[in-house]
Amino acid sequence: MSTGKAVSSGEVDVAVIGAGQAGLSAAYHLQRRGLAYKVFDAEQGPGGAWRHRWKSLRMATVNGISDLPGIAKPDVDPAEPSSEFLTRYFAGYERELGLEVLRPVKVASVEREDADPDGRLRISTSGGGWSAKALINATGTWTRPFWPIYPGRSTFRGRQLHVADYVSAEEFRGLHVIVVGGGISAVGLLDEISQVTATSWFTRREPEWRDAAFDAQAGHDAVALVEERVRQGLPPQSVVSVTGLIWTPALRAAAARGALERRPMFTAIEPDGVRLTDGSLHRADVILWATGFRAELEHLASLHLRGPGGGIVMDGTQVAAEPRVHLVGYGPSSSTIGANRAGRAAVAAILKLPSLRQQQPNPTEPTQTAGTSG
């Protein structure tokens, strides 16, 4: 069950860092396999990154959220903020399955205890030190917003914020807002903000739009492309970067208002706006950076997992150079659908480790199995 905080230390078979969708999926499969585990979550309560999403992001407009394994989602009210629904869903999931989640516990570092490749890993946390035979890292990206470096950015007299800091469109009423970025968050916020004030949209590349629905085959193909990148040790791209943007009725309405007229990226930022490629000044009061996130992996730095280009060579969810470490919610498993599959795959691979190969009791189903998936 979830606890307020960790007050002790000890040994487990598997440590899981992060209690978002990927982390909870992994915990479900660990519990089902009878492995000793702990989930360390830095948040104050359930919900993962969804706790921090803006209130106007409602269930009708978020990407499809898969059921967590073992318990189906409650009935969804399309008008409910996603932050409220998913926090409630995750909290009920932890409670009904009695998952071992310790919070708020921040993981500071993960180190090898010795030179034995089949040895244990030392996890240093704000609640004490733990030892594990394997690690599933599910920290996601929300805590590491990416801010591009642009000439003159520090001179801008208006307000700059990242999507991670966004609250509502109302705070920008009467101001001219520049939105930078070519992903789902960028176009969604352009739609929202353009209904109350003037906006401009800048991206590095011309966005690609899809008229067709994003079906299972399209999702499979997109995940495969991202998976190939991480297999080669390249920094992962988002799944959206290879699928394109999907036209929805709301976005078609935004396009009709002129809110989705994309401009090529500006050359510099100045005190009163941005300098365009033709040399003219485009005035603005706000720059909203919808420029994505990077994987939160700083606590794994002492394991030296990254290659020269900054990527990590992966074999499925497993770090190729360190089989005891699995990254879920990374690369191809950063989508809501991929997260569930990755949690299951990570546990299946961990059971093949020499230190755990003999420790395989028969799987037992949780008491609540209605609506099972994943």
Solvent accessible surface area in square Angstrom, and as a share of the most:
residue,aa,sasa,rsa
1,M,139,0.62
2,S,47,0.30
3,T,51,0.29
4,G,57,0.55
5,K,129,0.55
6,A,9,0.07
7,V,122,0.70
8,S,66,0.43
9,S,66,0.42
10,G,29,0.28
11,E,122,0.55
12,V,9,0.05
13,D,10,0.05
14,V,0,0.00
15,A,0,0.00
16,V,0,0.00
17,I,8,0.04
18,G,9,0.09
19,A,1,0.01
20,G,17,0.17
21,Q,15,0.07
22,A,10,0.08
23,G,0,0.00
24,L,0,0.00
25,S,0,0.00
26,A,0,0.00
27,A,0,0.00
28,Y,13,0.05
29,H,15,0.07
30,L,0,0.00
31,Q,51,0.23
32,R,65,0.24
33,R,77,0.28
34,G,47,0.45
35,L,8,0.04
36,A,54,0.42
37,Y,14,0.05
38,K,44,0.19
39,V,0,0.00
40,F,2,0.01
41,D,6,0.03
42,A,58,0.45
43,E,34,0.15
44,Q,135,0.60
45,G,8,0.08
46,P,30,0.19
47,G,0,0.00
48,G,7,0.07
49,A,33,0.25
50,W,31,0.11
51,R,80,0.29
52,H,84,0.37
53,R,61,0.22
54,W,18,0.06
55,K,115,0.49
56,S,39,0.25
57,L,29,0.14
58,R,96,0.35
59,M,21,0.09
60,A,71,0.55
61,T,92,0.54
62,V,24,0.14
63,N,84,0.43
64,G,58,0.55
65,I,15,0.08
66,S,30,0.19
67,D,36,0.19
68,L,0,0.00
69,P,1,0.01
70,G,1,0.01
71,I,18,0.09
72,A,38,0.30
73,K,54,0.23
74,P,60,0.38
75,D,141,0.73
76,V,59,0.34
77,D,78,0.41
78,P,80,0.50
79,A,62,0.48
80,E,27,0.12
81,P,17,0.11
82,S,0,0.00
83,S,6,0.04
84,E,77,0.34
85,F,1,0.00
86,L,0,0.00
87,T,34,0.20
88,R,121,0.44
89,Y,8,0.03
90,F,0,0.00
91,A,25,0.19
92,G,11,0.10
93,Y,2,0.01
94,E,3,0.01
95,R,172,0.63
96,E,93,0.42
97,L,15,0.08
98,G,29,0.28
99,L,0,0.00
100,E,58,0.26
101,V,0,0.00
102,L,13,0.06
103,R,9,0.03
104,P,54,0.34
105,V,2,0.01
106,K,119,0.51
107,V,8,0.05
108,A,71,0.55
109,S,31,0.20
110,V,0,0.00
111,E,78,0.35
112,R,91,0.33
113,E,69,0.31
114,D,80,0.41
115,A,103,0.80
116,D,67,0.35
117,P,101,0.64
118,D,70,0.36
119,G,11,0.11
120,R,51,0.18
121,L,0,0.00
122,R,91,0.33
123,I,0,0.00
124,S,38,0.25
125,T,17,0.10
126,S,84,0.54
127,G,15,0.15
128,G,30,0.29
129,G,23,0.22
130,W,17,0.06
131,S,3,0.02
132,A,0,0.00
133,K,40,0.17
134,A,0,0.00
135,L,0,0.00
136,I,0,0.00
137,N,4,0.02
138,A,10,0.07
139,T,37,0.22
140,G,28,0.27
141,T,45,0.26
142,W,31,0.11
143,T,90,0.52
144,R,77,0.28
145,P,45,0.28
146,F,68,0.28
147,W,80,0.28
148,P,20,0.13
149,I,169,0.86
150,Y,43,0.16
151,P,84,0.53
152,G,30,0.29
153,R,74,0.27
154,S,113,0.73
155,T,66,0.38
156,F,18,0.07
157,R,172,0.63
158,G,35,0.34
159,R,101,0.37
160,Q,49,0.22
161,L,4,0.02
162,H,0,0.00
163,V,3,0.02
164,A,24,0.19
165,D,77,0.40
166,Y,7,0.03
167,V,97,0.56
168,S,39,0.25
169,A,9,0.07
170,E,98,0.44
171,E,72,0.32
172,F,1,0.00
173,R,137,0.50
174,G,69,0.67
175,L,69,0.34
176,H,47,0.21
177,V,0,0.00
178,I,0,0.00
179,V,0,0.00
180,V,5,0.03
181,G,8,0.08
182,G,39,0.38
183,G,25,0.24
184,I,72,0.37
185,S,44,0.29
186,A,0,0.00
187,V,2,0.01
188,G,35,0.33
189,L,2,0.01
190,L,0,0.00
191,D,19,0.10
192,E,38,0.17
193,I,0,0.00
194,S,21,0.14
195,Q,112,0.50
196,V,35,0.20
197,T,22,0.13
198,A,55,0.42
199,T,28,0.16
200,S,9,0.06
201,W,2,0.01
202,F,1,0.00
203,T,5,0.03
204,R,167,0.61
205,R,158,0.58
206,E,121,0.54
207,P,20,0.13
208,E,133,0.60
209,W,71,0.25
210,R,64,0.23
211,D,114,0.59
212,A,63,0.49
213,A,81,0.63
214,F,76,0.32
215,D,84,0.43
216,A,93,0.72
217,Q,111,0.49
218,A,17,0.13
219,G,15,0.14
220,H,121,0.54
221,D,68,0.35
222,A,4,0.03
223,V,25,0.14
224,A,46,0.35
225,L,104,0.52
226,V,0,0.00
227,E,53,0.24
228,E,70,0.32
229,R,65,0.24
230,V,2,0.01
231,R,114,0.42
232,Q,107,0.47
233,G,14,0.13
234,L,71,0.36
235,P,57,0.36
236,P,45,0.28
237,Q,75,0.33
238,S,62,0.40
239,V,17,0.10
240,V,39,0.22
241,S,62,0.40
242,V,50,0.28
243,T,19,0.11
244,G,14,0.14
245,L,6,0.03
246,I,57,0.29
247,W,58,0.20
248,T,54,0.32
249,P,119,0.75
250,A,48,0.37
251,L,17,0.08
252,R,122,0.45
253,A,48,0.37
254,A,0,0.00
255,A,38,0.30
256,A,91,0.70
257,R,108,0.40
258,G,30,0.28
259,A,8,0.06
260,L,20,0.10
261,E,125,0.56
262,R,58,0.21
263,R,92,0.33
264,P,73,0.46
265,M,25,0.11
266,F,5,0.02
267,T,70,0.41
268,A,25,0.19
269,I,3,0.02
270,E,48,0.22
271,P,50,0.32
272,D,51,0.27
273,G,0,0.00
274,V,0,0.00
275,R,73,0.27
276,L,28,0.14
277,T,88,0.51
278,D,114,0.59
279,G,42,0.41
280,S,51,0.33
281,L,57,0.28
282,H,27,0.12
283,R,156,0.57
284,A,11,0.09
285,D,59,0.31
286,V,1,0.00
287,I,0,0.00
288,L,0,0.00
289,W,0,0.00
290,A,10,0.08
291,T,30,0.18
292,G,31,0.29
293,F,47,0.20
294,R,107,0.39
295,A,17,0.13
296,E,25,0.11
297,L,11,0.06
298,E,100,0.45
299,H,17,0.08
300,L,5,0.02
301,A,65,0.50
302,S,48,0.31
303,L,3,0.02
304,H,153,0.68
305,L,19,0.10
306,R,110,0.40
307,G,31,0.30
308,P,156,0.98
309,G,64,0.61
310,G,27,0.26
311,G,1,0.01
312,I,3,0.01
313,V,74,0.42
314,M,5,0.02
315,D,90,0.47
316,G,39,0.37
317,T,17,0.10
318,Q,36,0.16
319,V,1,0.01
320,A,51,0.39
321,A,89,0.69
322,E,6,0.03
323,P,60,0.38
324,R,10,0.04
325,V,0,0.00
326,H,0,0.00
327,L,2,0.01
328,V,3,0.02
329,G,13,0.13
330,Y,14,0.05
331,G,5,0.05
332,P,14,0.09
333,S,10,0.07
334,S,58,0.37
335,S,31,0.20
336,T,31,0.18
337,I,100,0.51
338,G,3,0.03
339,A,6,0.05
340,N,9,0.05
341,R,110,0.40
342,A,6,0.05
343,G,0,0.00
344,R,103,0.37
345,A,48,0.37
346,A,0,0.00
347,V,2,0.01
348,A,45,0.35
349,A,29,0.22
350,I,0,0.00
351,L,8,0.04
352,K,141,0.60
353,L,15,0.08
354,P,69,0.44
355,S,43,0.28
356,L,0,0.00
357,R,123,0.45
358,Q,167,0.74
359,Q,63,0.28
360,Q,90,0.40
361,P,65,0.41
362,N,130,0.67
363,P,60,0.38
364,T,90,0.52
365,E,96,0.43
366,P,19,0.12
367,T,142,0.82
368,Q,60,0.27
369,T,57,0.33
370,A,67,0.52
371,G,45,0.43
372,T,79,0.46
373,S,49,0.32
374,G,46,0.44
